[in-house]
Every structure is written in structure tokens, then in C-alpha cells.
Amino acid sequence: MSLALILALAMILDAALGEPRWVWSRVSHPAVVMGNLIAAADARFNHGPFRQIKGAVTLVALVLGAWITGWLIAQLGGVITAIATAILLSHRSLVAHVEAVARGLRQSLAEGRRAVAQIVGRDTAQMDQADVSRAAIESAAENVSDGVIAPLFWFLIAGLPGMMVYKMVNTADSMIGYRTPRHAEFGWAAARLDDLLNLAPARLTALMIWALHPPRSDWSGIATDAAKHRSPNAGWPEAAMARAIDTALSGPRSYHGTREDFPFVHPRGTQDAGPAQILAATSVLWRLWASMLAALLVLAVLL
């Protein structure tokens, strides 16, 4: 079974089944296992001198473990590989979490805040409807790159082992890749490697969104706004999404009680975002999914 066909099957399985609770309530999801390993390494090694070296060595060990695990699973055949790949994708769960914010806002602002708090790390207590909506849309844009396009990209490059490595590094970055007193040194290698692994996928995500929405998209504007983002990668899909749904994103927000005055992305777009704009963003996600699936099926036929 070709890599393209395996990925196409995995995408269909993920879209159809998502992350069924009846399975993951009984066994640990691979992402949870990865998180537990990273947390254990953080507790065991992140102290004393040479933290940056310890963090880099820990990351190498985690990457090697992920590669070997992916290689072993891939030896079980195409169907098992497709199932494992589907488990590592998160398109349907991402859409479900983002749509939950729109449903929450339609009930009340408090419900919208509660729903968005499940998917973003910023302070939500003082958010208005536009703040909640922007946060959900930004999460949709960034996570479709991290959780869907990047895993698919690295699978095509290096098979299931490459995808496993990417997921391990991305999970490590989300847990220890912060410039805090505790993790600035120990998580440095994870943060830098995650930036490197997302360099191409983030721009590919933006390119695909741009190509699928030509009437509203402006590539030069996307590139300009992406350069303003605090992340070297997240700004690309965010800027493309902003133009695809004609909505201003980013802007001021608070983290741990501290207000950050980030500039707006696509400031000429709608600034009074609401449930309609959130659902427009999930429509973009499904267009991306459909275009990727079609491309993979074409590759599967040709190769």
C-alpha cells in the first residue's frame, strides 16, 4: 500500500471516527503517553546545572524512541499503519472543539468563554464575544497546521516514523518549550526543533488556504502579517485564515494577568467576530481536508 493511499485512508478514518471516548477512556492515547514521558523527563532531569544540555539529550532520546516505535508499527502492514496514522491526526477533534465555542456563544458569553478555555492558553475571564471568537479562529488556524498538515507532511517525507517524531517534538514544545524560568533552558531544544519542523508545513498551510480562497486572499499581505507574529510559523496560517474569512485576528489579549498588545492581523477585516465567523473558519478547515484528500487520492492512483 502506497504512502499516499495510507494517508488517504487515515484521513477518512479520522474524519469518520475522531477520538472515540469509548476507546480512549480505556487505554491511553499516544499523545497522553508522549506527554507522560515528557513530564517524567522534566521532573527527573530539569534541575541543577547544564539544563540546556540535559534538555537536548532528553529530546534526542525521545525522538529516537518515537522513530523506533513508528518503524516497528509500520512493519505490521499498511492497514495497521493507516489506523495508527489516523490516531495521530486531529482534524475532526479540532473542528469539534472549535464548533463547541460557536455553540457556547449562542447560548451565552459565559458558555463561549468556558468552551474556548479548553483550546487556548490565554486568560478568558474578561473576554467579550469578539475576543472569544478570535481566539477560537486563531486556534483553528494554528492547530490545523500543527495537528493535520504537519503530521501529513512528515509522513510523506519519512513515513510513520517521521510522523511519530514530529508528534513527539510538537508535544514536547507544547509542554516545555516556554521561555519561563523553569523551561527556558531545558525546553530550548524542543522549541527550536519544533520551529524547524513546522517551517515548511506552516507556510504550506497558508499557501493552501490562499489558493482555496483567491477572491479574498492577498499573499503579500499574508507574508507581511506573518512576519509580525511572535511565532516564526503560527502567523502564516493565521494570516491566511484572517483573509479567507475576512476577519481581523490576533490583537490585544491577556496571559496570566498580563495584557499583551499584539497588532491585529488583517485589521481591515471584521473586528466584531462571532459564531458566524467561527463556523466560516471550520468551513475552511474542511476545504483544506477535502483538497488534501483529493491530492492524496490522485497521488495514490499515479504512483
C-alpha positions in Angstrom: 0.0 0.0 0.0 1.5 3.4 -1.0 2.1 6.2 1.5 -0.5 8.3 -0.3 -3.1 5.6 0.0 -2.3 5.0 3.6 -2.6 8.7 4.4 -5.9 9.0 2.5 -7.3 6.1 4.5 -6.1 7.6 7.7 -7.7 10.9 6.9 -11.0 9.2 6.2 -10.8 7.2 9.4 -10.0 10.3 11.5 -12.9 12.3 9.9 -15.3 9.5 10.4 -14.4 8.5 13.9 -12.4 11.3 15.5 -11.3 10.3 19.0 -13.9 7.9 20.3 -14.2 8.2 24.1 -15.1 4.5 24.5 -11.6 3.7 23.3 -9.5 6.4 25.0 -11.4 6.1 28.3 -10.0 2.5 28.5 -6.4 2.9 27.1 -4.1 5.9 27.0 -4.0 7.9 23.8 -0.5 8.0 22.2 -0.4 11.8 22.8 -1.0 11.1 26.5 1.8 8.6 26.6 4.1 11.1 25.0 3.0 13.7 27.4 3.7 11.4 30.4 7.2 10.6 29.1 8.0 14.3 28.7 6.6 15.1 32.1 8.6 12.4 33.7 11.8 13.6 32.0 11.1 17.2 33.0 10.7 16.1 36.7 13.8 13.9 36.6 16.3 16.0 34.7 15.2 19.7 34.7 17.2 20.8 37.7 20.8 21.7 38.6 23.5 22.8 36.1 23.6 22.1 32.4 19.9 22.2 31.9 20.1 23.1 28.2 22.4 20.1 27.6 20.1 17.8 29.6 17.1 19.1 27.6 18.8 18.4 24.3 19.9 14.9 25.3 16.4 14.2 26.6 14.9 15.3 23.3 17.3 13.1 21.3 16.2 10.1 23.4 12.5 10.9 23.0 13.0 11.4 19.2 14.8 8.1 18.9 12.1 6.3 20.9 9.4 7.8 18.7 11.2 6.8 15.5 11.8 3.2 16.6 8.1 2.9 17.7 6.9 4.3 14.4 9.2 1.9 12.5 8.0 -1.1 14.5 4.3 -0.3 13.9 5.0 0.3 10.2 6.3 -3.3 9.9 2.7 -4.6 10.7 1.4 -3.6 7.3 -0.5 -0.8 5.6 -3.8 -1.2 7.3 -2.3 -1.0 10.8 -0.1 1.9 9.8 -3.2 3.7 8.5 -5.0 3.2 11.8 -2.0 4.4 13.8 -1.8 7.4 11.5 -5.4 8.2 11.9 -5.0 8.2 15.7 -2.2 10.8 15.4 -4.3 13.1 13.2 -6.7 15.5 14.9 -8.8 17.1 12.2 -12.2 16.0 13.5 -11.5 16.7 17.1 -10.1 20.2 16.2 -13.3 21.0 14.3 -15.4 19.7 17.2 -13.6 21.9 19.7 -13.9 25.0 17.6 -17.5 24.4 16.8 -18.2 24.0 20.5 -17.1 27.6 21.0 -19.7 28.8 18.4 -22.4 26.7 20.1 -21.4 28.1 23.5 -21.5 31.7 22.4 -25.0 31.2 21.0 -26.1 30.1 24.5 -24.2 32.8 26.4 -20.9 34.6 26.7 -20.0 32.6 29.8 -20.5 29.3 27.8 -18.4 30.7 25.0 -15.6 31.6 27.4 -15.8 28.1 29.0 -15.5 26.4 25.6 -12.7 28.5 24.4 -10.7 28.0 27.6 -10.4 24.3 26.5 -8.4 25.2 23.5 -6.3 28.3 24.3 -3.9 29.3 27.0 -4.8 32.9 27.3 -7.0 34.4 30.0 -10.6 34.1 29.2 -12.5 35.6 32.2 -12.7 39.1 30.7 -13.2 38.2 27.1 -16.1 39.7 25.1 -17.7 37.8 22.2 -15.2 39.1 19.6 -12.2 38.1 21.8 -13.7 34.6 22.3 -14.4 34.2 18.6 -10.9 35.4 17.5 -9.3 33.0 20.0 -11.2 30.1 18.6 -10.5 31.0 15.0 -6.7 31.5 15.7 -6.7 28.1 17.4 -8.3 26.6 14.3 -5.7 28.1 12.0 -2.7 27.3 14.1 -3.8 23.8 15.0 -4.8 22.7 11.5 -1.2 23.3 10.7 0.3 21.6 13.8 -2.3 18.8 14.1 -3.2 18.0 10.5 -0.9 19.4 7.7 2.4 19.0 9.5 1.8 15.3 10.5 0.7 14.6 6.9 3.7 16.4 5.6 6.2 14.5 7.7 4.5 11.2 7.0 5.0 11.8 3.3 8.7 12.7 3.9 9.6 9.9 6.3 6.6 7.6 6.8 5.1 6.8 10.2 8.5 7.1 12.0 8.7 10.7 10.7 5.2 11.5 11.8 5.8 10.0 15.3 9.0 12.1 15.6 7.0 15.2 14.7 4.2 14.5 17.2 6.8 13.9 20.0 8.6 17.1 19.3 5.4 19.1 18.9 4.1 17.7 22.2 7.4 18.5 23.9 7.2 22.0 22.7 3.7 22.4 24.0 4.8 21.3 27.4 8.3 22.6 28.0 9.0 24.9 25.1 8.3 28.1 27.0 10.6 31.0 28.0 9.8 30.7 31.6 12.4 30.4 34.4 11.8 26.7 34.6 11.8 25.8 31.0 13.9 28.5 29.1 16.9 26.2 29.1 15.6 22.7 29.4 12.9 23.3 26.7 15.1 25.3 24.4 16.0 22.3 22.1 12.3 21.2 21.9 11.2 24.7 21.0 13.8 25.2 18.3 13.3 21.8 16.7 9.6 22.3 16.7 10.1 25.7 14.9 12.3 23.9 12.3 9.8 21.0 11.8 6.9 23.4 11.3 8.8 25.8 9.0 7.5 24.2 5.7 4.1 22.9 6.9 3.0 26.3 8.3 3.8 28.0 5.0 2.2 25.1 3.1 -1.0 25.5 5.2 -1.1 29.3 4.4 -0.4 28.6 0.7 -3.3 26.1 0.6 -5.7 28.4 2.3 -4.7 31.2 0.0 -5.1 29.0 -3.1 -8.6 27.9 -2.0 -9.8 31.5 -1.4 -8.4 33.6 -4.2 -11.1 36.3 -4.2 -10.2 37.4 -0.7 -6.6 36.4 -0.2 -3.6 38.6 -0.7 -0.3 36.7 -0.5 1.8 39.7 0.1 -0.4 40.8 2.9 -0.3 37.3 4.4 3.5 37.4 4.3 3.6 40.8 5.9 1.3 39.9 8.7 3.0 36.6 9.3 6.3 38.4 9.9 4.7 40.4 12.7 3.7 37.3 14.6 5.6 36.4 17.8 5.9 32.8 16.4 8.0 32.2 13.3 5.4 29.8 12.0 1.9 30.3 13.5 1.5 33.7 11.9 1.3 32.1 8.4 -1.9 30.1 8.8 -3.4 32.7 11.0 -2.9 35.5 8.4 -4.2 33.3 5.6 -7.3 32.4 7.7 -8.0 36.0 8.5 -8.2 36.9 4.9 -10.1 33.8 3.9 -13.0 34.7 6.2 -12.3 38.5 6.1 -11.9 38.8 9.9 -9.4 40.6 11.9 -7.5 38.2 14.2 -4.8 38.5 16.9 -4.9 41.8 18.7 -4.7 42.5 22.4 -5.1 39.6 24.9 -4.0 38.7 28.4 -1.7 35.9 29.6 -1.6 35.1 33.3 -3.0 38.5 34.2 -0.6 40.5 31.9 -2.1 42.3 28.9 -0.2 42.0 25.7 -1.0 44.5 22.9 -0.3 42.4 19.8 -1.1 44.0 16.5 -4.2 42.9 14.6 -3.8 40.5 11.6 -5.8 41.7 8.6 -7.1 44.8 10.6 -9.4 45.8 7.7 -11.4 42.6 8.3 -14.5 42.3 10.5 -13.5 43.1 14.1 -16.9 42.2 15.6 -16.4 38.5 15.2 -19.0 36.0 16.4 -20.3 32.4 15.9 -20.7 33.0 12.1 -17.0 33.8 11.7 -16.1 30.7 13.8 -18.2 28.5 11.6 -16.7 30.1 8.5 -13.3 29.1 9.8 -14.4 25.5 10.3 -15.6 25.5 6.7 -12.1 26.5 5.7 -10.7 23.5 7.7 -13.0 21.1 5.8 -12.0 22.6 2.4 -8.4 22.0 3.4 -9.2 18.5 4.4 -11.0 17.8 1.1 -8.2 19.3 -1.0 -5.6 17.2 0.8 -7.6 14.0 0.4 -8.2 14.7 -3.3 -4.5 15.3 -3.8 -3.5 12.1 -2.0 -6.0 10.0 -3.9 -4.6 11.4 -7.2 -1.1 10.5 -6.0 -2.2 7.0 -5.0 -3.5 6.5 -8.5 -0.5 7.9 -10.3 2.2 6.3 -8.1 
